């Protein structure tokens, strides 16, 4: 787990370096906390976790870096059923997210046939430029624990 987190921090730092952005100690601290987030999080949750590591790092610093990472495509915003959340996303290929409405866990997935989305959009007269697909449901672990609807067999 710690090795994955360190690899994640290195990848984030490389991405910021590639954009000519300075590596400050507060940024490194925030990146370390971010790399340890194992589910979608709000900006408030991230700020609270960062404050536990270094209380001198303010909310504005966390929020600025979060927005900077969004602009770089390293953090994506999800629109869940309860609140807006973010997820660290280092995948470069086009993908989508499925979020569990019970535990908040998010998984990524790809569509083998995204052309069907384009055809559906063309039927209503639009020309698709890009698409965003978010799925909200109940993950296998929560279903196994008796939460949410059963999946038909």
DAKABEL-V798836 format. One record per residue. RES is the residue in three letters. PSI is psi as a letter, one per 40 degrees, with the letter a starting at -180 (* if undefined). NEAR is the number of other ideal C-beta (glycine too) atoms within 8 Angstrom. D_CENTER is the distance of its C-alpha to the mean C-alpha in whole Angstrom. Layout:
res: {RES	RES}
psi: {PSI	PSI}
near: {NEAR	NEAR}
d_center: {D_CENTER	D_CENTER}
This chain:
res: {UNK	UNK	UNK	UNK	UNK	UNK	UNK	UNK	UNK	UNK	UNK	UNK	UNK	UNK	UNK	UNK	UNK	UNK	UNK	UNK	UNK	UNK	UNK	UNK	UNK	UNK	UNK	UNK	UNK	UNK	UNK	UNK	UNK	UNK	UNK	UNK	UNK	UNK	UNK	UNK	UNK	UNK	UNK	UNK	UNK	UNK	UNK	UNK	UNK	UNK	UNK	UNK	UNK	UNK	UNK	UNK	UNK	UNK	UNK	UNK	UNK	UNK	UNK	UNK	UNK	UNK	UNK	UNK	UNK	UNK	UNK	UNK	UNK	UNK	UNK	UNK	UNK	UNK	UNK	UNK	UNK	UNK	UNK	UNK	UNK	UNK	UNK	UNK	UNK	UNK	UNK	UNK	UNK	UNK	UNK	UNK	UNK	UNK	UNK	UNK	UNK	UNK	UNK	UNK	UNK	UNK	UNK	UNK	UNK	UNK	UNK	UNK	UNK	UNK	UNK	UNK	UNK	UNK	UNK	UNK	UNK	UNK	UNK	UNK	UNK	UNK	UNK	UNK	UNK	UNK	UNK	UNK	UNK	UNK	UNK	UNK	UNK	UNK	UNK	UNK	UNK	UNK	UNK	UNK	UNK	UNK	UNK	UNK	UNK	UNK	UNK	UNK	UNK}
psi: {d	d	d	d	d	d	d	d	d	d	d	d	d	d	d	d	d	d	e	f	h	i	g	i	d	d	d	d	d	d	d	d	d	d	d	e	h	e	i	i	i	i	d	d	d	d	d	d	d	d	d	d	d	g	e	e	h	i	d	d	d	d	d	d	d	d	d	d	d	d	d	e	e	e	h	i	h	i	g	i	d	d	i	h	i	i	h	h	h	e	h	d	i	h	i	i	i	h	h	h	e	d	e	e	i	i	i	i	i	i	h	d	g	e	d	d	d	d	d	d	d	d	d	e	e	i	h	h	d	i	i	h	h	h	h	h	a	h	i	d	d	d	d	d	e	e	i	a	i	i	h	i	*}
near: {4	5	6	7	11	9	8	11	12	8	9	14	11	8	10	12	9	6	7	4	7	4	8	6	5	10	12	11	12	14	12	11	12	12	12	8	10	3	9	11	11	9	10	6	8	16	11	8	12	13	9	6	9	8	5	5	12	6	6	6	11	14	10	8	11	12	8	10	11	12	6	9	6	10	11	9	8	13	5	12	4	3	5	8	12	15	12	10	10	8	6	3	5	4	9	11	13	13	15	12	9	9	8	10	10	12	7	10	9	8	8	3	5	8	6	7	11	9	8	8	11	10	6	6	4	6	5	9	3	4	7	5	7	10	9	8	9	10	12	5	8	12	13	6	6	4	7	8	5	4	5	3	2}
d_center: {18	19	20	16	15	18	17	13	15	17	15	13	17	18	16	17	21	21	20	23	21	23	22	23	23	21	18	18	18	15	14	15	14	10	11	12	10	10	8	6	8	10	12	15	13	12	16	17	16	17	20	21	21	23	24	25	22	22	19	20	19	15	15	16	14	11	12	14	11	9	13	13	10	8	5	4	6	7	11	12	15	16	14	11	8	5	2	4	5	9	10	13	14	13	11	10	8	11	10	13	15	17	15	11	10	8	9	9	13	15	18	21	23	21	25	25	23	24	28	27	26	29	31	31	31	28	27	24	22	18	17	13	13	11	13	14	16	18	17	20	20	20	22	25	25	26	23	23	25	26	26	29	31}
